[in-house]
Structures are given as C-alpha cells and as structure tokens.
Amino acid sequence: MSKVSARKKGNNKEQKVVVARNRRARHDYHLQRPLEAGIVLHGTEVKSLREGRASIVDGWVNIDRGEAWLENVHIPEYMQGSWTNHSSRRRRKLLLHKAEILKLHQAVSQKGHTIVPVELYFLNGRAKVEIAVGIGKREWDKRHALREKQDERDAQRAIRYREYQD
C-alpha cells in the first residue's frame, strides 16, 4: 500500500521524527509559550536533516522587520551535495503568523527574555522547529533544579529498593 492511499483511507497519524533537541535550553532558561514554526530550507539542508545531522544548542530567534529568523543553528553540508550546497550556519526564515510574531516581539522586548529553539523535527514530512520564550536562569536556579532532579532520582531509587526488599 502506498503512502498516498494510506492517507486517503484516513490513517492520519501525525508522525514526528525528532532530528535535534536543545536540552541545554531547559537547563539555562525557564521556558514559556512553546510555539511550532515551519522553516524555509534549501534542498541540501533537508537531505542533511533527514540524515539526522543538526545542532540547535547555540541557536536563537531574531525578530527583524516583522519576520522571525532562526540564527546560528548548525546544519552541516550534505555530503553528496555539489556546488549547490548550503552554508552551515546561515539565517533561516521561520514561518509564523503575524500575530504570533508580534506576541514574540513583545515578550522579547522585556529584559532577560529571549527566544530559543527547543526541538527540530519533521512532522508528516515537513521540517518544523519548536521555539519558546526563555527567561534566563541564575546560577542558584540551575543548582536548585539539579538538586531537585537528584532528590527525585534518590526517591525513585529508594522506592525501587523498598519494593525489592518486600
């Protein structure tokens, strides 16, 4: 059965294939208002992403003249590409509604707020990026979050040990 006939028969499961996650963003920022956006890509960028090669750790979103741009995201050159290859850290336009861009611009205008990419993925064959407004954490916030995570692990370990003993 081909993909087209499967779609026609009502098998509309959304298939999400994650290419890159920004785990560091959750450590460095309090994330608010997650938002899904499309990305304008060249052909070789799509092929490189389908190989699972990307890094969004250093990336951020810039609002410029009413348009949202994804900056400093590394999508390496496609190995089988020729002279048509892309540059690996070029600016990429995000596809958002004007109202969404205005809300993001208002949020970023406050001190300490930035827009960071959280996840890069394919959804039903289309490249998407999940972005969120991030409020920078202080050092003690980061230590507190790590301590809470460690306490949760210790509690789970104790529960497992107790169940094992019974």
C-alpha positions, 0 to 999 in steps of 0.5 A: 500500500502506498503512502498516498492511499494510506492517507486517503483511507484516513490513517492520519497519524501525525508522525514526528521524527525528532532530528535535534533537541536543545536540552541545554535550553531547559537547563539555562532558561525557564521556558514559556509559550512553546510555539511550532514554526515551519522553516524555509530550507534549501534542498541540501539542508533537508537531505542533511536533516533527514540524515539526522545531522543538526545542532540547535544548542547555540541557536536563537530567534531574531525578530527583524522587520516583522519576520522571525529568523532562526540564527546560528543553528548548525546544519552541516553540508550534505555530503553528496551535495555539489556546488549547490550546497548550503552554508552551515550556519546561515539565517533561516526564515521561520514561518509564523503568523503575524500575530504570533510574531508580534506576541514574540516581539513583545515578550522579547522586548522585556529584559532577560527574555529571549527566544530559543529553539527547543526541538527540530523535527519533521512532522508528516514530512515537513521540517518544523522547529519548536521555539519558546520564550526563555527567561534566563536562569541564575546560577542558584536556579540551575543548582536548585533544579539539579538538586531537585532532579537528584532528590527525585532520582534518590526517591525513585531509587529508594522506592525501587529498593523498598519494593525489592526488599518486600 
